Amino acid sequence: MAAEKPGFEADIKPLFRARDRQSMTFAFDLYSFPDVSAHADRILERLKAGEMPCDREWPASQVELFERWVQTGKNP
């Protein structure tokens, strides 16, 4: 289980596949802490709706981890 305050490099970045990154390059880089931090609320909204990634929904545990990352200050 990830730490109470998950970090981008250790916990969040590994959730995104190379395919996810490539499909979002038109908008931002999913491997970039500044980019994901800036768009975190919208990413979370789309993850919760099952709209991201475009080819399958994340398991609830991954969505919850991303949400905890956002709620605990988006640690690097």
mmCIF file of the N, C-alpha and C atoms, coordinates in Angstrom:
data_MODEL
# 
_entry.id   MODEL 
# 
loop_
_atom_site.group_PDB 
_atom_site.id 
_atom_site.type_symbol 
_atom_site.label_atom_id 
_atom_site.label_alt_id 
_atom_site.label_comp_id 
_atom_site.label_asym_id 
_atom_site.label_entity_id 
_atom_site.label_seq_id 
_atom_site.pdbx_PDB_ins_code 
_atom_site.Cartn_x 
_atom_site.Cartn_y 
_atom_site.Cartn_z 
_atom_site.occupancy 
_atom_site.B_iso_or_equiv 
_atom_site.pdbx_formal_charge 
_atom_site.auth_seq_id 
_atom_site.auth_comp_id 
_atom_site.auth_asym_id 
_atom_site.auth_atom_id 
_atom_site.pdbx_PDB_model_num 
ATOM 1   N N  . MET A 1 1  ? 0.847   -1.200 0.000   1.00 0.00 ? 1  MET A N  1 
ATOM 2   C CA . MET A 1 1  ? 0.000   0.000  0.000   1.00 0.00 ? 1  MET A CA 1 
ATOM 3   C C  . MET A 1 1  ? 0.878   1.243  0.000   1.00 0.00 ? 1  MET A C  1 
ATOM 4   N N  . ALA A 1 2  ? 0.461   2.233  -0.735  1.00 0.00 ? 2  ALA A N  1 
ATOM 5   C CA . ALA A 1 2  ? 1.222   3.477  -0.819  1.00 0.00 ? 2  ALA A CA 1 
ATOM 6   C C  . ALA A 1 2  ? 1.167   4.213  0.521   1.00 0.00 ? 2  ALA A C  1 
ATOM 7   N N  . ALA A 1 3  ? 2.119   5.057  0.712   1.00 0.00 ? 3  ALA A N  1 
ATOM 8   C CA . ALA A 1 3  ? 2.188   5.865  1.934   1.00 0.00 ? 3  ALA A CA 1 
ATOM 9   C C  . ALA A 1 3  ? 0.927   6.716  2.086   1.00 0.00 ? 3  ALA A C  1 
ATOM 10  N N  . GLU A 1 4  ? 0.691   7.190  3.301   1.00 0.00 ? 4  GLU A N  1 
ATOM 11  C CA . GLU A 1 4  ? -0.455  8.062  3.554   1.00 0.00 ? 4  GLU A CA 1 
ATOM 12  C C  . GLU A 1 4  ? -0.438  9.284  2.642   1.00 0.00 ? 4  GLU A C  1 
ATOM 13  N N  . LYS A 1 5  ? 0.757   9.813  2.405   1.00 0.00 ? 5  LYS A N  1 
ATOM 14  C CA . LYS A 1 5  ? 0.912   10.937 1.483   1.00 0.00 ? 5  LYS A CA 1 
ATOM 15  C C  . LYS A 1 5  ? 1.666   10.425 0.261   1.00 0.00 ? 5  LYS A C  1 
ATOM 16  N N  . PRO A 1 6  ? 0.933   9.917  -0.717  1.00 0.00 ? 6  PRO A N  1 
ATOM 17  C CA . PRO A 1 6  ? 1.612   9.384  -1.895  1.00 0.00 ? 6  PRO A CA 1 
ATOM 18  C C  . PRO A 1 6  ? 2.376   10.469 -2.639  1.00 0.00 ? 6  PRO A C  1 
ATOM 19  N N  . GLY A 1 7  ? 3.428   10.056 -3.323  1.00 0.00 ? 7  GLY A N  1 
ATOM 20  C CA . GLY A 1 7  ? 4.227   10.975 -4.119  1.00 0.00 ? 7  GLY A CA 1 
ATOM 21  C C  . GLY A 1 7  ? 4.066   10.692 -5.601  1.00 0.00 ? 7  GLY A C  1 
ATOM 22  N N  . PHE A 1 8  ? 4.297   11.703 -6.400  1.00 0.00 ? 8  PHE A N  1 
ATOM 23  C CA . PHE A 1 8  ? 4.137   11.554 -7.847  1.00 0.00 ? 8  PHE A CA 1 
ATOM 24  C C  . PHE A 1 8  ? 5.095   10.517 -8.412  1.00 0.00 ? 8  PHE A C  1 
ATOM 25  N N  . GLU A 1 9  ? 6.384   10.670 -8.151  1.00 0.00 ? 9  GLU A N  1 
ATOM 26  C CA . GLU A 1 9  ? 7.383   9.773  -8.751  1.00 0.00 ? 9  GLU A CA 1 
ATOM 27  C C  . GLU A 1 9  ? 7.198   8.326  -8.329  1.00 0.00 ? 9  GLU A C  1 
ATOM 28  N N  . ALA A 1 10 ? 6.963   8.103  -7.048  1.00 0.00 ? 10 ALA A N  1 
ATOM 29  C CA . ALA A 1 10 ? 6.890   6.735  -6.524  1.00 0.00 ? 10 ALA A CA 1 
ATOM 30  C C  . ALA A 1 10 ? 5.526   6.080  -6.731  1.00 0.00 ? 10 ALA A C  1 
ATOM 31  N N  . ASP A 1 11 ? 4.464   6.850  -6.646  1.00 0.00 ? 11 ASP A N  1 
ATOM 32  C CA . ASP A 1 11 ? 3.128   6.262  -6.607  1.00 0.00 ? 11 ASP A CA 1 
ATOM 33  C C  . ASP A 1 11 ? 2.220   6.588  -7.788  1.00 0.00 ? 11 ASP A C  1 
ATOM 34  N N  . ILE A 1 12 ? 2.302   7.794  -8.311  1.00 0.00 ? 12 ILE A N  1 
ATOM 35  C CA . ILE A 1 12 ? 1.358   8.235  -9.339  1.00 0.00 ? 12 ILE A CA 1 
ATOM 36  C C  . ILE A 1 12 ? 1.880   8.018  -10.754 1.00 0.00 ? 12 ILE A C  1 
ATOM 37  N N  . LYS A 1 13 ? 3.071   8.449  -11.019 1.00 0.00 ? 13 LYS A N  1 
ATOM 38  C CA . LYS A 1 13 ? 3.631   8.287  -12.364 1.00 0.00 ? 13 LYS A CA 1 
ATOM 39  C C  . LYS A 1 13 ? 3.581   6.836  -12.845 1.00 0.00 ? 13 LYS A C  1 
ATOM 40  N N  . PRO A 1 14 ? 3.900   5.847  -11.991 1.00 0.00 ? 14 PRO A N  1 
ATOM 41  C CA . PRO A 1 14 ? 3.842   4.452  -12.451 1.00 0.00 ? 14 PRO A CA 1 
ATOM 42  C C  . PRO A 1 14 ? 2.438   3.960  -12.830 1.00 0.00 ? 14 PRO A C  1 
ATOM 43  N N  . LEU A 1 15 ? 1.401   4.673  -12.427 1.00 0.00 ? 15 LEU A N  1 
ATOM 44  C CA . LEU A 1 15 ? 0.039   4.281  -12.795 1.00 0.00 ? 15 LEU A CA 1 
ATOM 45  C C  . LEU A 1 15 ? -0.242  4.518  -14.274 1.00 0.00 ? 15 LEU A C  1 
ATOM 46  N N  . PHE A 1 16 ? 0.466   5.475  -14.859 1.00 0.00 ? 16 PHE A N  1 
ATOM 47  C CA . PHE A 1 16 ? 0.252   5.813  -16.261 1.00 0.00 ? 16 PHE A CA 1 
ATOM 48  C C  . PHE A 1 16 ? 1.162   4.986  -17.150 1.00 0.00 ? 16 PHE A C  1 
ATOM 49  N N  . ARG A 1 17 ? 0.563   4.335  -18.124 1.00 0.00 ? 17 ARG A N  1 
ATOM 50  C CA . ARG A 1 17 ? 1.325   3.546  -19.094 1.00 0.00 ? 17 ARG A CA 1 
ATOM 51  C C  . ARG A 1 17 ? 1.872   4.460  -20.193 1.00 0.00 ? 17 ARG A C  1 
ATOM 52  N N  . ALA A 1 18 ? 2.852   3.974  -20.916 1.00 0.00 ? 18 ALA A N  1 
ATOM 53  C CA . ALA A 1 18 ? 3.399   4.735  -22.042 1.00 0.00 ? 18 ALA A CA 1 
ATOM 54  C C  . ALA A 1 18 ? 2.281   5.067  -23.036 1.00 0.00 ? 18 ALA A C  1 
ATOM 55  N N  . ARG A 1 19 ? 1.357   4.145  -23.220 1.00 0.00 ? 19 ARG A N  1 
ATOM 56  C CA . ARG A 1 19 ? 0.226   4.364  -24.129 1.00 0.00 ? 19 ARG A CA 1 
ATOM 57  C C  . ARG A 1 19 ? -0.643  5.523  -23.643 1.00 0.00 ? 19 ARG A C  1 
ATOM 58  N N  . ASP A 1 20 ? -0.873  5.606  -22.330 1.00 0.00 ? 20 ASP A N  1 
ATOM 59  C CA . ASP A 1 20 ? -1.658  6.709  -21.764 1.00 0.00 ? 20 ASP A CA 1 
ATOM 60  C C  . ASP A 1 20 ? -0.957  8.036  -22.032 1.00 0.00 ? 20 ASP A C  1 
ATOM 61  N N  . ARG A 1 21 ? 0.352   8.034  -21.787 1.00 0.00 ? 21 ARG A N  1 
ATOM 62  C CA . ARG A 1 21 ? 1.143   9.253  -21.990 1.00 0.00 ? 21 ARG A CA 1 
ATOM 63  C C  . ARG A 1 21 ? 1.051   9.710  -23.434 1.00 0.00 ? 21 ARG A C  1 
ATOM 64  N N  . GLN A 1 22 ? 1.236   8.772  -24.353 1.00 0.00 ? 22 GLN A N  1 
ATOM 65  C CA . GLN A 1 22 ? 1.215   9.110  -25.771 1.00 0.00 ? 22 GLN A CA 1 
ATOM 66  C C  . GLN A 1 22 ? -0.141  9.663  -26.191 1.00 0.00 ? 22 GLN A C  1 
ATOM 67  N N  . SER A 1 23 ? -1.212  9.092  -25.678 1.00 0.00 ? 23 SER A N  1 
ATOM 68  C CA . SER A 1 23 ? -2.544  9.547  -26.098 1.00 0.00 ? 23 SER A CA 1 
ATOM 69  C C  . SER A 1 23 ? -2.896  10.931 -25.554 1.00 0.00 ? 23 SER A C  1 
ATOM 70  N N  . MET A 1 24 ? -2.176  11.399 -24.528 1.00 0.00 ? 24 MET A N  1 
ATOM 71  C CA . MET A 1 24 ? -2.476  12.701 -23.932 1.00 0.00 ? 24 MET A CA 1 
ATOM 72  C C  . MET A 1 24 ? -1.454  13.785 -24.289 1.00 0.00 ? 24 MET A C  1 
ATOM 73  N N  . THR A 1 25 ? -0.457  13.468 -25.095 1.00 0.00 ? 25 THR A N  1 
ATOM 74  C CA . THR A 1 25 ? 0.589   14.457 -25.393 1.00 0.00 ? 25 THR A CA 1 
ATOM 75  C C  . THR A 1 25 ? 0.050   15.735 -26.030 1.00 0.00 ? 25 THR A C  1 
ATOM 76  N N  . PHE A 1 26 ? -1.106  15.658 -26.670 1.00 0.00 ? 26 PHE A N  1 
ATOM 77  C CA . PHE A 1 26 ? -1.676  16.866 -27.277 1.00 0.00 ? 26 PHE A CA 1 
ATOM 78  C C  . PHE A 1 26 ? -2.061  17.895 -26.210 1.00 0.00 ? 26 PHE A C  1 
ATOM 79  N N  . ALA A 1 27 ? -2.293  17.428 -24.977 1.00 0.00 ? 27 ALA A N  1 
ATOM 80  C CA . ALA A 1 27 ? -2.753  18.326 -23.911 1.00 0.00 ? 27 ALA A CA 1 
ATOM 81  C C  . ALA A 1 27 ? -1.694  18.568 -22.838 1.00 0.00 ? 27 ALA A C  1 
ATOM 82  N N  . PHE A 1 28 ? -1.038  17.500 -22.398 1.00 0.00 ? 28 PHE A N  1 
ATOM 83  C CA . PHE A 1 28 ? -0.012  17.592 -21.358 1.00 0.00 ? 28 PHE A CA 1 
ATOM 84  C C  . PHE A 1 28 ? 0.714   16.259 -21.254 1.00 0.00 ? 28 PHE A C  1 
ATOM 85  N N  . ASP A 1 29 ? 1.785   16.252 -20.466 1.00 0.00 ? 29 ASP A N  1 
ATOM 86  C CA . ASP A 1 29 ? 2.628   15.065 -20.304 1.00 0.00 ? 29 ASP A CA 1 
ATOM 87  C C  . ASP A 1 29 ? 2.294   14.374 -18.987 1.00 0.00 ? 29 ASP A C  1 
ATOM 88  N N  . LEU A 1 30 ? 1.773   13.157 -19.075 1.00 0.00 ? 30 LEU A N  1 
ATOM 89  C CA . LEU A 1 30 ? 1.407   12.406 -17.874 1.00 0.00 ? 30 LEU A CA 1 
ATOM 90  C C  . LEU A 1 30 ? 2.614   11.947 -17.056 1.00 0.00 ? 30 LEU A C  1 
ATOM 91  N N  . TYR A 1 31 ? 3.812   12.084 -17.598 1.00 0.00 ? 31 TYR A N  1 
ATOM 92  C CA . TYR A 1 31 ? 5.022   11.732 -16.847 1.00 0.00 ? 31 TYR A CA 1 
ATOM 93  C C  . TYR A 1 31 ? 5.666   12.962 -16.217 1.00 0.00 ? 31 TYR A C  1 
ATOM 94  N N  . SER A 1 32 ? 5.014   14.114 -16.342 1.00 0.00 ? 32 SER A N  1 
ATOM 95  C CA . SER A 1 32 ? 5.540   15.379 -15.827 1.00 0.00 ? 32 SER A CA 1 
ATOM 96  C C  . SER A 1 32 ? 4.782   15.781 -14.566 1.00 0.00 ? 32 SER A C  1 
ATOM 97  N N  . PHE A 1 33 ? 5.503   15.888 -13.461 1.00 0.00 ? 33 PHE A N  1 
ATOM 98  C CA . PHE A 1 33 ? 4.882   16.315 -12.208 1.00 0.00 ? 33 PHE A CA 1 
ATOM 99  C C  . PHE A 1 33 ? 4.173   17.663 -12.354 1.00 0.00 ? 33 PHE A C  1 
ATOM 100 N N  . PRO A 1 34 ? 4.826   18.696 -12.936 1.00 0.00 ? 34 PRO A N  1 
ATOM 101 C CA . PRO A 1 34 ? 4.123   19.980 -13.075 1.00 0.00 ? 34 PRO A CA 1 
ATOM 102 C C  . PRO A 1 34 ? 2.851   19.883 -13.926 1.00 0.00 ? 34 PRO A C  1 
ATOM 103 N N  . ASP A 1 35 ? 2.894   19.104 -14.999 1.00 0.00 ? 35 ASP A N  1 
ATOM 104 C CA . ASP A 1 35 ? 1.727   18.973 -15.871 1.00 0.00 ? 35 ASP A CA 1 
ATOM 105 C C  . ASP A 1 35 ? 0.582   18.250 -15.163 1.00 0.00 ? 35 ASP A C  1 
ATOM 106 N N  . VAL A 1 36 ? 0.885   17.122 -14.542 1.00 0.00 ? 36 VAL A N  1 
ATOM 107 C CA . VAL A 1 36 ? -0.169  16.348 -13.875 1.00 0.00 ? 36 VAL A CA 1 
ATOM 108 C C  . VAL A 1 36 ? -0.724  17.136 -12.692 1.00 0.00 ? 36 VAL A C  1 
ATOM 109 N N  . SER A 1 37 ? 0.141   17.823 -11.963 1.00 0.00 ? 37 SER A N  1 
ATOM 110 C CA . SER A 1 37 ? -0.322  18.643 -10.840 1.00 0.00 ? 37 SER A CA 1 
ATOM 111 C C  . SER A 1 37 ? -1.285  19.728 -11.315 1.00 0.00 ? 37 SER A C  1 
ATOM 112 N N  . ALA A 1 38 ? -0.932  20.380 -12.406 1.00 0.00 ? 38 ALA A N  1 
ATOM 113 C CA . ALA A 1 38 ? -1.756  21.471 -12.924 1.00 0.00 ? 38 ALA A CA 1 
ATOM 114 C C  . ALA A 1 38 ? -3.121  20.987 -13.411 1.00 0.00 ? 38 ALA A C  1 
ATOM 115 N N  . HIS A 1 39 ? -3.191  19.745 -13.874 1.00 0.00 ? 39 HIS A N  1 
ATOM 116 C CA . HIS A 1 39 ? -4.428  19.207 -14.443 1.00 0.00 ? 39 HIS A CA 1 
ATOM 117 C C  . HIS A 1 39 ? -5.055  18.131 -13.557 1.00 0.00 ? 39 HIS A C  1 
ATOM 118 N N  . ALA A 1 40 ? -4.599  18.014 -12.325 1.00 0.00 ? 40 ALA A N  1 
ATOM 119 C CA . ALA A 1 40 ? -5.006  16.918 -11.443 1.00 0.00 ? 40 ALA A CA 1 
ATOM 120 C C  . ALA A 1 40 ? -6.517  16.842 -11.223 1.00 0.00 ? 40 ALA A C  1 
ATOM 121 N N  . ASP A 1 41 ? -7.172  17.967 -11.026 1.00 0.00 ? 41 ASP A N  1 
ATOM 122 C CA . ASP A 1 41 ? -8.613  17.932 -10.766 1.00 0.00 ? 41 ASP A CA 1 
ATOM 123 C C  . ASP A 1 41 ? -9.378  17.381 -11.966 1.00 0.00 ? 41 ASP A C  1 
ATOM 124 N N  . ARG A 1 42 ? -9.011  17.806 -13.138 1.00 0.00 ? 42 ARG A N  1 
ATOM 125 C CA . ARG A 1 42 ? -9.676  17.318 -14.365 1.00 0.00 ? 42 ARG A CA 1 
ATOM 126 C C  . ARG A 1 42 ? -9.341  15.852 -14.609 1.00 0.00 ? 42 ARG A C  1 
ATOM 127 N N  . ILE A 1 43 ? -8.093  15.466 -14.380 1.00 0.00 ? 43 ILE A N  1 
ATOM 128 C CA . ILE A 1 43 ? -7.704  14.060 -14.531 1.00 0.00 ? 43 ILE A CA 1 
ATOM 129 C C  . ILE A 1 43 ? -8.528  13.202 -13.570 1.00 0.00 ? 43 ILE A C  1 
ATOM 130 N N  . LEU A 1 44 ? -8.620  13.625 -12.331 1.00 0.00 ? 44 LEU A N  1 
ATOM 131 C CA . LEU A 1 44 ? -9.381  12.874 -11.332 1.00 0.00 ? 44 LEU A CA 1 
ATOM 132 C C  . LEU A 1 44 ? -10.849 12.746 -11.745 1.00 0.00 ? 44 LEU A C  1 
ATOM 133 N N  . GLU A 1 45 ? -11.410 13.821 -12.224 1.00 0.00 ? 45 GLU A N  1 
ATOM 134 C CA . GLU A 1 45 ? -12.805 13.807 -12.689 1.00 0.00 ? 45 GLU A CA 1 
ATOM 135 C C  . GLU A 1 45 ? -12.996 12.762 -13.778 1.00 0.00 ? 45 GLU A C  1 
ATOM 136 N N  . ARG A 1 46 ? -12.085 12.732 -14.721 1.00 0.00 ? 46 ARG A N  1 
ATOM 137 C CA . ARG A 1 46 ? -12.178 11.778 -15.838 1.00 0.00 ? 46 ARG A CA 1 
ATOM 138 C C  . ARG A 1 46 ? -11.904 10.355 -15.387 1.00 0.00 ? 46 ARG A C  1 
ATOM 139 N N  . LEU A 1 47 ? -10.989 10.178 -14.430 1.00 0.00 ? 47 LEU A N  1 
ATOM 140 C CA . LEU A 1 47 ? -10.732 8.836  -13.888 1.00 0.00 ? 47 LEU A CA 1 
ATOM 141 C C  . LEU A 1 47 ? -11.972 8.297  -13.182 1.00 0.00 ? 47 LEU A C  1 
ATOM 142 N N  . LYS A 1 48 ? -12.603 9.142  -12.375 1.00 0.00 ? 48 LYS A N  1 
ATOM 143 C CA . LYS A 1 48 ? -13.809 8.730  -11.646 1.00 0.00 ? 48 LYS A CA 1 
ATOM 144 C C  . LYS A 1 48 ? -14.954 8.388  -12.598 1.00 0.00 ? 48 LYS A C  1 
ATOM 145 N N  . ALA A 1 49 ? -15.034 9.088  -13.709 1.00 0.00 ? 49 ALA A N  1 
ATOM 146 C CA . ALA A 1 49 ? -16.092 8.847  -14.694 1.00 0.00 ? 49 ALA A CA 1 
ATOM 147 C C  . ALA A 1 49 ? -15.787 7.645  -15.592 1.00 0.00 ? 49 ALA A C  1 
ATOM 148 N N  . GLY A 1 50 ? -14.577 7.088  -15.462 1.00 0.00 ? 50 GLY A N  1 
ATOM 149 C CA . GLY A 1 50 ? -14.185 5.963  -16.312 1.00 0.00 ? 50 GLY A CA 1 
ATOM 150 C C  . GLY A 1 50 ? -13.836 6.361  -17.724 1.00 0.00 ? 50 GLY A C  1 
ATOM 151 N N  . GLU A 1 51 ? -13.569 7.643  -17.937 1.00 0.00 ? 51 GLU A N  1 
ATOM 152 C CA . GLU A 1 51 ? -13.252 8.165  -19.272 1.00 0.00 ? 51 GLU A CA 1 
ATOM 153 C C  . GLU A 1 51 ? -11.751 8.201  -19.554 1.00 0.00 ? 51 GLU A C  1 
ATOM 154 N N  . MET A 1 52 ? -10.952 7.918  -18.561 1.00 0.00 ? 52 MET A N  1 
ATOM 155 C CA . MET A 1 52 ? -9.511  7.973  -18.711 1.00 0.00 ? 52 MET A CA 1 
ATOM 156 C C  . MET A 1 52 ? -8.927  6.831  -17.909 1.00 0.00 ? 52 MET A C  1 
ATOM 157 N N  . PRO A 1 53 ? -7.978  6.108  -18.442 1.00 0.00 ? 53 PRO A N  1 
ATOM 158 C CA . PRO A 1 53 ? -7.524  6.118  -19.827 1.00 0.00 ? 53 PRO A CA 1 
ATOM 159 C C  . PRO A 1 53 ? -8.635  5.688  -20.781 1.00 0.00 ? 53 PRO A C  1 
ATOM 160 N N  . CYS A 1 54 ? -8.420  6.001  -22.052 1.00 0.00 ? 54 CYS A N  1 
ATOM 161 C CA . CYS A 1 54 ? -9.507  5.833  -23.014 1.00 0.00 ? 54 CYS A CA 1 
ATOM 162 C C  . CYS A 1 54 ? -9.806  4.367  -23.344 1.00 0.00 ? 54 CYS A C  1 
ATOM 163 N N  . ASP A 1 55 ? -8.889  3.453  -23.085 1.00 0.00 ? 55 ASP A N  1 
ATOM 164 C CA . ASP A 1 55 ? -9.120  2.059  -23.472 1.00 0.00 ? 55 ASP A CA 1 
ATOM 165 C C  . ASP A 1 55 ? -9.628  1.165  -22.346 1.00 0.00 ? 55 ASP A C  1 
ATOM 166 N N  . ARG A 1 56 ? -9.608  1.658  -21.105 1.00 0.00 ? 56 ARG A N  1 
ATOM 167 C CA . ARG A 1 56 ? -10.113 0.861  -19.983 1.00 0.00 ? 56 ARG A CA 1 
ATOM 168 C C  . ARG A 1 56 ? -10.173 1.739  -18.738 1.00 0.00 ? 56 ARG A C  1 
ATOM 169 N N  . GLU A 1 57 ? -11.032 1.353  -17.813 1.00 0.00 ? 57 GLU A N  1 
ATOM 170 C CA . GLU A 1 57 ? -11.110 2.077  -16.545 1.00 0.00 ? 57 GLU A CA 1 
ATOM 171 C C  . GLU A 1 57 ? -10.006 1.604  -15.615 1.00 0.00 ? 57 GLU A C  1 
ATOM 172 N N  . TRP A 1 58 ? -9.555  2.505  -14.754 1.00 0.00 ? 58 TRP A N  1 
ATOM 173 C CA . TRP A 1 58 ? -8.637  2.106  -13.696 1.00 0.00 ? 58 TRP A CA 1 
ATOM 174 C C  . TRP A 1 58 ? -9.420  1.362  -12.622 1.00 0.00 ? 58 TRP A C  1 
ATOM 175 N N  . PRO A 1 59 ? -8.760  0.435  -11.935 1.00 0.00 ? 59 PRO A N  1 
ATOM 176 C CA . PRO A 1 59 ? -9.399  -0.169 -10.759 1.00 0.00 ? 59 PRO A CA 1 
ATOM 177 C C  . PRO A 1 59 ? -9.646  0.925  -9.708  1.00 0.00 ? 59 PRO A C  1 
ATOM 178 N N  . ALA A 1 60 ? -10.660 0.717  -8.885  1.00 0.00 ? 60 ALA A N  1 
ATOM 179 C CA . ALA A 1 60 ? -11.015 1.698  -7.850  1.00 0.00 ? 60 ALA A CA 1 
ATOM 180 C C  . ALA A 1 60 ? -9.821  2.044  -6.965  1.00 0.00 ? 60 ALA A C  1 
ATOM 181 N N  . SER A 1 61 ? -8.965  1.084  -6.669  1.00 0.00 ? 61 SER A N  1 
ATOM 182 C CA . SER A 1 61 ? -7.810  1.342  -5.798  1.00 0.00 ? 61 SER A CA 1 
ATOM 183 C C  . SER A 1 61 ? -6.854  2.362  -6.409  1.00 0.00 ? 61 SER A C  1 
ATOM 184 N N  . GLN A 1 62 ? -6.705  2.344  -7.728  1.00 0.00 ? 62 GLN A N  1 
ATOM 185 C CA . GLN A 1 62 ? -5.827  3.309  -8.389  1.00 0.00 ? 62 GLN A CA 1 
ATOM 186 C C  . GLN A 1 62 ? -6.463  4.696  -8.408  1.00 0.00 ? 62 GLN A C  1 
ATOM 187 N N  . VAL A 1 63 ? -7.750  4.759  -8.640  1.00 0.00 ? 63 VAL A N  1 
ATOM 188 C CA . VAL A 1 63 ? -8.453  6.042  -8.615  1.00 0.00 ? 63 VAL A CA 1 
ATOM 189 C C  . VAL A 1 63 ? -8.358  6.635  -7.213  1.00 0.00 ? 63 VAL A C  1 
ATOM 190 N N  . GLU A 1 64 ? -8.547  5.807  -6.202  1.00 0.00 ? 64 GLU A N  1 
ATOM 191 C CA . GLU A 1 64 ? -8.463  6.264  -4.813  1.00 0.00 ? 64 GLU A CA 1 
ATOM 192 C C  . GLU A 1 64 ? -7.063  6.757  -4.477  1.00 0.00 ? 64 GLU A C  1 
ATOM 193 N N  . LEU A 1 65 ? -6.031  6.085  -4.990  1.00 0.00 ? 65 LEU A N  1 
ATOM 194 C CA . LEU A 1 65 ? -4.653  6.519  -4.761  1.00 0.00 ? 65 LEU A CA 1 
ATOM 195 C C  . LEU A 1 65 ? -4.418  7.891  -5.394  1.00 0.00 ? 65 LEU A C  1 
ATOM 196 N N  . PHE A 1 66 ? -4.874  8.066  -6.627  1.00 0.00 ? 66 PHE A N  1 
ATOM 197 C CA . PHE A 1 66 ? -4.719  9.359  -7.296  1.00 0.00 ? 66 PHE A CA 1 
ATOM 198 C C  . PHE A 1 66 ? -5.461  10.438 -6.519  1.00 0.00 ? 66 PHE A C  1 
ATOM 199 N N  . GLU A 1 67 ? -6.669  10.132 -6.069  1.00 0.00 ? 67 GLU A N  1 
ATOM 200 C CA . GLU A 1 67 ? -7.452  11.104 -5.304  1.00 0.00 ? 67 GLU A CA 1 
ATOM 201 C C  . GLU A 1 67 ? -6.747  11.451 -3.989  1.00 0.00 ? 67 GLU A C  1 
ATOM 202 N N  . ARG A 1 68 ? -6.178  10.464 -3.321  1.00 0.00 ? 68 ARG A N  1 
ATOM 203 C CA . ARG A 1 68 ? -5.451  10.734 -2.080  1.00 0.00 ? 68 ARG A CA 1 
ATOM 204 C C  . ARG A 1 68 ? -4.233  11.607 -2.347  1.00 0.00 ? 68 ARG A C  1 
ATOM 205 N N  . TRP A 1 69 ? -3.567  11.387 -3.463  1.00 0.00 ? 69 TRP A N  1 
ATOM 206 C CA . TRP A 1 69 ? -2.419  12.218 -3.851  1.00 0.00 ? 69 TRP A CA 1 
ATOM 207 C C  . TRP A 1 69 ? -2.863  13.667 -3.988  1.00 0.00 ? 69 TRP A C  1 
ATOM 208 N N  . VAL A 1 70 ? -3.983  13.895 -4.662  1.00 0.00 ? 70 VAL A N  1 
ATOM 209 C CA . VAL A 1 70 ? -4.512  15.252 -4.843  1.00 0.00 ? 70 VAL A CA 1 
ATOM 210 C C  . VAL A 1 70 ? -4.878  15.856 -3.494  1.00 0.00 ? 70 VAL A C  1 
ATOM 211 N N  . GLN A 1 71 ? -5.589  15.104 -2.683  1.00 0.00 ? 71 GLN A N  1 
ATOM 212 C CA . GLN A 1 71 ? -6.088  15.624 -1.403  1.00 0.00 ? 71 GLN A CA 1 
ATOM 213 C C  . GLN A 1 71 ? -4.989  15.875 -0.372  1.00 0.00 ? 71 GLN A C  1 
ATOM 214 N N  . THR A 1 72 ? -3.854  15.203 -0.523  1.00 0.00 ? 72 THR A N  1 
ATOM 215 C CA . THR A 1 72 ? -2.765  15.375 0.450   1.00 0.00 ? 72 THR A CA 1 
ATOM 216 C C  . THR A 1 72 ? -1.681  16.326 -0.033  1.00 0.00 ? 72 THR A C  1 
ATOM 217 N N  . GLY A 1 73 ? -1.971  17.104 -1.061  1.00 0.00 ? 73 GLY A N  1 
ATOM 218 C CA . GLY A 1 73 ? -1.055  18.157 -1.471  1.00 0.00 ? 73 GLY A CA 1 
ATOM 219 C C  . GLY A 1 73 ? -0.233  17.923 -2.717  1.00 0.00 ? 73 GLY A C  1 
ATOM 220 N N  . LYS A 1 74 ? -0.535  16.860 -3.465  1.00 0.00 ? 74 LYS A N  1 
ATOM 221 C CA . LYS A 1 74 ? 0.184   16.587 -4.722  1.00 0.00 ? 74 LYS A CA 1 
ATOM 222 C C  . LYS A 1 74 ? 1.703   16.587 -4.517  1.00 0.00 ? 74 LYS A C  1 
ATOM 223 N N  . ASN A 1 75 ? 2.154   15.718 -3.654  1.00 0.00 ? 75 ASN A N  1 
ATOM 224 C CA . ASN A 1 75 ? 3.591   15.613 -3.356  1.00 0.00 ? 75 ASN A CA 1 
ATOM 225 C C  . ASN A 1 75 ? 4.372   15.130 -4.567  1.00 0.00 ? 75 ASN A C  1 
ATOM 226 N N  . PRO A 1 76 ? 5.564   15.680 -4.752  1.00 0.00 ? 76 PRO A N  1 
ATOM 227 C CA . PRO A 1 76 ? 6.373   15.261 -5.914  1.00 0.00 ? 76 PRO A CA 1 
ATOM 228 C C  . PRO A 1 76 ? 6.843   13.851 -5.871  1.00 0.00 ? 76 PRO A C  1 
# 
